[in-house]
Amino acid sequence: MARGTANEDVIMEWLRTAARDIIDFRDFRLTQHIDVDCGIESIDGDIQLAEIKSDKHLKQDGNLLFECFRVNHFVEEHWFYLGWGWRSPAQKLIIRNPYTGYTIVFDFTKLRHKIGRLIKQEGKPFKRRIDVVETDDQKTTFNFLLPLSSVEGLFKEYSVDGQNKEASNPLNLNTQRKLI
């Protein structure tokens, strides 16, 4: 959890280099439940919601982890709920490897559409890409592991090392409106 928060801090500082303002939602309980970390305000006042994730295996193993759902072992009437991959209303998904600084930014809607098409196209072989994690004593999380090559063209790559925040700009400098 601490590593994830430190990683989010680095991403927030990086976003501040090009946005008019960053609205930090991480301390609000409601936005924690819906998986939104921040709002990115452009110079023309548009706000896009973003979810920030930390993935120490990103790029190194060639896979993208996408949380599908969780099962609560002991909570009656709340046994099952969608994971952040489907539940978050964020328009952007930002994932960073905290060890390498490798960062990718997705349009969340386009990513979800692509995952739906991959499941349809591949059928049963797709089930081999399901990763099951015992999150804690109360929850089990089910994730898709997607080869980054299967979502090529849907993300932009950046190097965000936490030191040189100016190295790559997260916003389109021509319009200052859009992340990626």
N, C-alpha and C positions, 0 to 999 in steps of 0.2 A: 504494500500500500504506500509506504513512504517513497519507494522508488518511482511508483506511478505518479505521485504528487510532484516530486522533483522534476520528472519528465514533463508533466503538464506545465510547470512553471517555466521551463525552457521554451516550450512551444508558445506560451502566452507572450513571453518577451519577444520572440521572433515575430509573432503576428503584429505586435505593437509597432514594429519598424515600418509598416506600410498601411496600417488601418487608421482611420480617423479616431476610433476608440475601440477598446475591447471591453466588453461587459462580462465580468467574471461571475459565473453562476455556480461555481463549485461549492460554495458554502450554503446554498439554499437546498433544503431537503427535497422540495418538489422537483427541482431540476435534476437532482441525483436520481430520483425514481424514474424519470423519463430519459435519462442518459443524454443530457446536454451539458457541456462544460462551459461554453462561452457564446456570446454573440459578437460578431465581427461587423462593426459599422464602417461603411465606406465613406469617402468624403462627400458623396451625394446623399447620405443619410440612409441608404439601404442597410438592412441588418440580415446577416445570414447566421444561422445557428450552427455550431460545430461540436462534434464529439471528439475528444482526444484520447488516444490509446497508446499504451506503452507495450512494445513487443520485442523482447530481447533476442528473438530468433528471426526477426524480419530481415529479409534478403539473405541471411546466412544459410537457411535451409530451403529457400526458394518458395516458401509458402506464406499465404496470408491466412490469419486466423479470423474467423467470422463467427461470433457467438449466436447460436440459433435459439436455444432455450435452456431453462434451468428447471430442475425438479427439486422441490422442497420435500425432505424426507418425513417431516413431522408436523407440518402446518396444515391442519385440516381446512378444506375449502380453498386453499391456495397452494395446491400441490405443484402446479405447473405454471410457468409464465415465460413469455417470449424473452429472448436475450436481446442485448443492445443492438445487434445487427438488424433486427426487424422492428424493435420497439421505438428506438430513438427518432424523434421528429427532426433531428438535425439535417441540414442540407449538405454539410461537409463532414467527412470522416478524415481525421488526421492521425496517422500512426507513425511513431518514431521508435527506432531502436536506441535505447539510452546509452548503449556502449559504443556504437559507431556513429551516431548522429544521423544515420540514413532515415529519411522521412518521406512519406508518400501522402498525397492528398487526393481524396476521391470525391466526386459528386456522389452522394449517398444513394440517390434514386437510381442513377445509372448503374451503380454497383449492384444494387438489389435486383434490377431487371436482368442483368447479366447472370447473376447467380441462379435466378429462376430459369433462364434459358439453358444454363449448363445442366441443371438437374433434369430438365425435360429431354435434352439431347442425349445425355449419358445414361439416364435410367438407372438400373441397378448397380452398374459399376461405380456410380457416384457415392454409394453408401460406404465404400472403402475409405472415403475421405472424412469420415466422422471421427472426431477426437472427443473422448469422454474424460472429463477431469473431475475428480472428487474435490470440489471447491473448498469445502470444510465439512465438519461433522453433520451439518444440516442440509447441504445442497450438493447436487451433482450438476455440472454444466456440460452441455453438448455443443460442440463447435464443428464448423466445416473448416477443413484445411484445403485451401485452394492454391494451386500453383500460381505464382505471380504472372507467369506467362499466359494463363487463361483469362486474365483481366488486363492484359497489355493494352495500352491506349486509353484506359479509363482513369489513369492516375498520372500525376506529375511527381517527379522525384526532386528532392532537395537534400542538401547537407545542412543540418542544424546541429552544430556542435556545442552550443551553449556559450561559446566564447565569441566567435565572429558572427554576430546576428545579421550583419549586412551581407554575408556571403551570397545568399540567394533570397530574393524577395518573394514572399508568399502571395502577393497580389499582382494582378495584371497592371503594370505601370501605365499602359495606354489609357485605360478607363478608370482605374482605381475602384472598380466595382466588384470584380469577381476574384474569388480565391480559385486558382487554377484556370 
